[in-house]
Amino acid sequence: MLALRLTRVAHPAVQLRRLTVAAASAGTGFLLLSSLADALRHPDDPSAALLRLSWCAVPLAATAYLAVAVARTDPGTRPRSALSALGLGPGRLMAVSAATTALTCSLGALLALLVFLQLRGGGFADLPFDGAASHFLATGKPLPVPGTLILLAIVPALASAAVALALRPRETKPPARAREAKGGATEPAREPARSTQVQADRGASPAERTGAPSGVLLEDVPEPEDDPESGEADPQRPLPPRRPPTGLPWGIAVLAAGLAVEAYAGRTPASSGASTTALPGGLAADSTPVLVGWLLTALGLALAGPGLTHLCGRLLQAAGPGAVRLLAGRILMEEAGRIGRPLGVVCAVASGTYALGVRYEGSTPVLGPLTALGTLLVAGCTVATLLTAAVEARQARADVTAALLRLGAPATTLRSAAALRAGVLLAVFAPLTFLIADLAALPLTR
């Protein structure tokens, strides 16, 4: 009930993002139902039906990825102290967010079922496109109800589980400052000595103010540190810097392995007697090495994305930066983990699309309607995830932007920093995408 109320009173921008998730769920559900129809058309070839069903894994993963990104930007399910006092802690809000995602994806699955029945010829005869795709949706055979319901429940179940896993509450305990004694025991934490006298004399020396003995320099007196066990931190002390991403070497290694597998697929000719599995769109290549290479390349770009974004931020601050470059570089370094991974996934999808374009250059494309729908669905989900991650990053730095405006920073400076960040990311990731796309298209052109 709470998920329904939050869905009804949400902001129009939040509703638009949820409708995007519903549309992605509808497209993925339609692809799953189409694989069921193909199995009904060819009951004597279960391997082909299983292959078509396995191709739905990529749109399914893209839909779940988009659902997680949209759930992160939902302001109605963020932990608040007032909601915690009412019993809605981080765990309850995570459950509400998962229920909202399941409700949105269920709406998309219902829409997919209605469109599938209409195109199949078993829907409403008064509406347009009745039976328009009856030749490949197995119109003459009845749909099995259990199988249809199971396939339609896959998208809401997987998306809600991914949201629950991503938004699960994490307990961050501060490191204990226990010291080991000689006997192996741990000494209890000692409270810093507090002076019971108030120094009314404002002309007291710095050593007297800090409680240091006479003859000791102020630089030699250690500053009092915050006790993490007490839970009290100095509000005047800035937060420690975020650790840089560590996935760049792993991403480069996985990317190199994927390109090596694709090169092996291009150099190894398929034997005439061996049965090769057909790729979508009629790609004439052995399926197993090409698919493994593409998946490794996409995984490598996703792992290397945060590290490359952090590196772009460091490059912006090199060689005597001004205010705009310094601000743009610091923001990129801070948001590397938030926008780097979706940017890497977008580059992987763009390289795959470019490779398909090179494959069909100078010839008539043979992509079927379902393959085109899957390609558009994956590309749209990845781009929407990147835009949603940018919205989440903007929400995360809203306090910093407001503080800069209060300090008198002109709005043109903030816009120039945003344009500089976008330009640097485009200058780094666009050539990388074209290079990987050219290498990925080699096994398809031989």
Protein Blocks (a to p, Z undefined) as FASTA:
>chain_A
ZZmmmmmmmcfklmmmmmmmmmmmmmmmmmmmmmmmmmmmmmmlmklmmmmmmmmmmmmm
mmmmmmmmmmmmmmklcccfklmmnopafklmmmmmmmmmmmmmmmmmmmmmmmmmmmno
pacfkbghihklmmmnommbccdfklmmmmmmmmmmmmmmmmmmmmpccddddddfbdcd
fkopacddddddddfbdcfblkbcfklmnopaehiafklpccddddfknopacfkbccdd
ddddfklmmmmmmmmmmmmmmmmmmmmccdfkbccdddehhiacdfklmmmmmmmmmmmm
mmmmmmmmmmmmmmmmgghiafklmmmmmmmmmmmmmmmmmmmmmmmmmmmmmmmmmmmg
oiacfbdfklmmmmmmmmmmmmmmmmmmmmmmmmmmmmmmmmmmmnopafklmmmmmmmm
mmmmmmmmmmmmmmmmmmmmmmmmZZ
